Structure formats: C-alpha cells, structure tokens
Amino acid sequence: MSAFIQDLADRLAKDVLDAQTELKDERFYDQVGRVLMAASPTLQEYFMTSIRIRLAEARGRAFLEQALKAKREGGAAPDAPKDLSLGSGH
C-alpha cells in the first residue's frame, strides 16, 4: 500500500506544482496539503514530502544550469547557499 500512496501523492504533487504557474500562486500546494490533511494525514505526509523533493530538485537543477552557463560564457559561477548544518545543532 505504501508504494501506491507514494505514487498517488507524487503524481498529485507534480500536477499541483505544474498548476501553480497558471493559478499564479506559488504556495498553492499548502492549500492542497490542508485539504489532504483533513481527508488523509498519510497521503498529506507523502504529498508534502514529494513537494519538498520536487522543489529542491528544481532549485538544484537551476543552480546547475546557472553554473554551466557561467562556465561556458566566462562569467562568475553562482554561490551555493551557506551550509546551515555547520554549527546549527541539527
């Protein structure tokens, strides 16, 4: 059942992220998450995990593309975010 729920949540997450541009609401996934929480906390948890992973992948991909563009065009590479894990206690 877990794989089924994960697949279902991931497909919904992809669709919601795709729809956000059309809806002009970058945090629409929060609303969908609240709807899911009221109906199925388990599905909501998988959905939010998929959202976070997809958003992180998009940020990582954008960083990669910026770094490659800078290298190819002779510009300065983008700076990676500060490593928050150092000394934060987490």
C-alpha positions in Angstrom: 0.0 0.0 0.0 2.9 2.4 0.8 4.1 2.4 -2.8 0.6 3.1 -4.1 0.2 6.0 -1.7 3.6 7.4 -2.6 2.9 7.2 -6.3 -0.5 8.8 -5.9 0.9 11.6 -3.8 3.8 12.2 -6.2 1.5 12.4 -9.2 -0.7 14.9 -7.4 2.4 16.9 -6.3 3.6 17.1 -9.9 0.2 18.2 -11.1 -0.1 20.8 -8.3 3.3 22.3 -9.0 2.5 22.4 -12.7 -0.8 24.2 -11.9 0.7 26.8 -9.7 2.0 28.9 -12.6 -1.4 29.0 -14.2 -3.0 29.8 -10.8 -0.4 32.5 -10.1 0.0 31.1 -6.6 3.5 29.8 -5.6 2.2 28.3 -2.4 -1.0 26.6 -3.7 0.5 23.3 -2.6 -0.1 24.5 1.0 -3.8 24.7 0.4 -3.9 21.2 -1.2 -1.9 19.9 1.7 -4.6 21.2 4.1 -7.3 19.5 2.1 -5.4 16.3 2.2 -4.7 16.6 5.9 -8.5 16.8 6.6 -9.0 13.7 4.5 -5.9 11.6 4.9 -2.9 12.6 7.0 -0.9 9.7 5.5 -1.5 11.0 1.9 -0.8 14.5 3.1 2.6 13.5 4.5 3.7 11.7 1.3 2.4 14.7 -0.8 4.4 17.2 1.2 7.5 15.1 1.0 7.1 14.9 -2.7 6.5 18.6 -2.9 9.7 19.3 -0.9 11.8 16.9 -3.0 10.5 18.3 -6.3 11.1 21.9 -5.2 14.6 21.0 -4.0 15.3 19.2 -7.3 14.2 22.3 -9.3 16.4 24.6 -7.2 19.4 22.2 -7.6 18.8 22.0 -11.4 18.6 25.8 -11.7 21.9 26.1 -9.8 23.5 23.5 -12.1 22.2 25.4 -15.2 23.5 28.7 -13.9 26.9 27.2 -13.1 27.2 25.7 -16.5 26.1 28.9 -18.2 28.7 30.9 -16.3 31.4 28.5 -17.2 30.5 28.4 -20.8 30.2 32.2 -21.1 33.2 33.1 -18.9 31.1 34.6 -16.1 31.1 34.1 -12.4 29.6 30.9 -11.0 26.7 31.3 -8.6 27.4 30.9 -4.9 25.8 28.0 -3.2 23.8 28.7 -0.1 25.7 28.7 3.2 25.9 25.3 4.8 23.4 25.7 7.6 24.2 22.3 9.1 27.5 23.5 10.4 27.1 24.6 14.0 23.3 24.8 13.9 22.8 21.8 16.2 20.7 20.0 13.6 
